[in-house]
Amino acid sequence: MKKHLVFLNFLLASFLFFLLFFWQPHSVEEVFNQNWHISTVNEKIFFKKENQNKILMLYFGYTFCPDVCPSTLLEVAQALENLPDNVLNQMEVLFVSLDPLRDKPSYLAEYVRFFHPKIKAGLANDLKAITQRFGVVYYQHTEEPFLIDHSADTILVAPKEKTTKRIAYGAKALEFQQAVLSLIH
């Protein structure tokens, strides 16, 4: 039994490694030609057409994440603190839940408020489709504590220019700032 579990864990880890490093998400054109949307917990919907002049910073995670999500959000928050107001006004920052069953809207909103007021809590209308479009990979374990293995890139979307940028997990605040500023004209 133990050998089978080790083998299954190895297969799962290999599959996730392949997806994270070799799988290519949809092209930029495909991302922008889809009718995707994410709504905040107060049900404001962010369609791509409504944000033609805004840069979207998307991070897919979950509130019960023990380390990766909070450390990334701390770096994002520090970057946001150091960006000028005119840049912040050109951005929307969304923490999109990969765990909508446990991340209840009120808790999700409270969670993101802890990091920075600019960060909004997001819920995807079709989580599977949206994560596929943005190349986000995740797997929820079925045993307690129900952790979710997930890719941890932060995604910048500039709809007006039809460009996306990925900021790798572990990036520091300065890297987030530079990435955002590179999309501002």
N, C-alpha and C positions, 0 to 999 in steps of 0.2 A: 504494500500500500504506500509506504513512504517513498519507494523508488518511483512509483507512478506520479506522486505529487511533485517530486523533484523534476521529473521529466516534463510534466505539464507546465510547471513554473518556468522551466528553461524554454519551452516552446513559446509561451506567452511573452517572456522577456525578449526572445529573438524576434517575434512578430512586432512588438512595440518598437524595438531598435530599428528594424527595417522601416517601419512607418515613419518614425521620427527623422531618420536620416536620408531615406531614399525616395519616399513617396512624395510626389509633387501634387500640391493641391490644384484646384482649378486655376486656369489662367486668370490674369487680371481682368480681361474682357468678360470672362464668364462670371466672375464675382459681381461685376457692375451691371451685367445684363439680367441678373436674376431679380425676382421680386421678393427679396428677403426682408425681414424686419425683426427688430428686437425692441421690446417695450421695457420701460422702466417699471419699477414696482408700483408707481402711481399711474401706470398704464399710458404714459406718453409714448407714442410709437416713433421710433427712429427709422424711417424709410430712407433709402439712399437718396431719393430725389429731394427730400426735405433738408438734406445736409450737404447740398452741392458746394457750399462755401465753407463747410466745417471739416476739420480733420477729426476722424473718429479714432480714439485709442481704445482698443478692445483687449480685454484680458479675460480668458475663460478659466474659471476655477470654482471653488466651493468654500463655504464658510467654515466647514469642519476640517479643512486642510490644516495639518499641524505645522507646516513649515514653508513650503514653496509659495503658496498664495500670499500669506502675510508678509513674507520678506520681499516679494516682488511689489506688493502694494505700498510698502514703506518706501521703496526706492522711487516708485512712481510719484508718491506724495511729495517726497523731497524735491523731485524734478519740478513738479507743479508749483511748489513754493518759490522756486527760483526762476520761473518763467515770468516775463512781463505780462501785465493785465491785458494788453492788446493781443497777445498771443493766446492767452487763456480764453479770451472771448471768441476765438476762432476754432475752439476745440469742444468736443464732447468726449468724456471719458466714461467708459462702461465696464463694469465688472459683471460678466455674464455667467450666471450660475450653471454649472454642470450637474447640479444636484437639486433640481426643482422640487423634489418630494420632501426633502429636509430643509432646504433653504426657503422658508416661508417669507413672503414679501416684507413683513414688518421687521423680521430679524435680519434679512438681507440688507434692507435700507439702513438699519442701525449699524450693521457691520461695516459698510463702506464709509459711513459718516465718521467712523473712528479714524480713518486714514486721512481723508481730505474732503472738503465740501464739494469740490468739483467732480468727484467720482460718484457716479450714479450706479445703482443696482439694476442689472438687466436680466430679463427673462426672454428666452428665444421662443418664437412662435413654433418653430420646428427645430429643436436642438440638434437632432441628427443631421438634417440637411445643412444647417448653418455651420456646424462644426466641420462637416465635409468640405463646404465651400471655402472655408478659411484654413483648411489643413490642420485642424485641431483633432488630436487623437486622445481618446480617454477610455478607461475601463473601470467600471465600478465593481469592487469586490462584494461578494454576496454574504460574507461573514463579518461579524462585528470586529472592528468598529466601522465597517463599510467604507473604507478608504477608497479614493478614486485615484488611479494612476492616470496622469494626463500630461500632454505636452504643455510647456510653460512659456512659450513665446508670447510676447505682447505684440499685437498687430496694430499698425497705423494704417488707416485708410483715408486717402485723399480723393474723394469722388470727383472733384472738379478736374483733377489731372489724371484720373483713372490710374492711380498708382497705389500700391501697398508696400509696406516695409514691415519686416519682422525684426523684433528686438529679442535676442536670445535670453533665456533665463540666466540670471546671475549678473545682468547688466546693472551698472551703477547709475545713480541719478543723472550724472553728467551725460552719459550715453543716451538716456531717454530725452534729455533736453536737446542735445545735438540732433537727434533724429527728428524731433518735432520741428525744430528751427529750420532743418533742411527742406521741409515741406511748405514753409511760409514764404510767400513772395512779397 
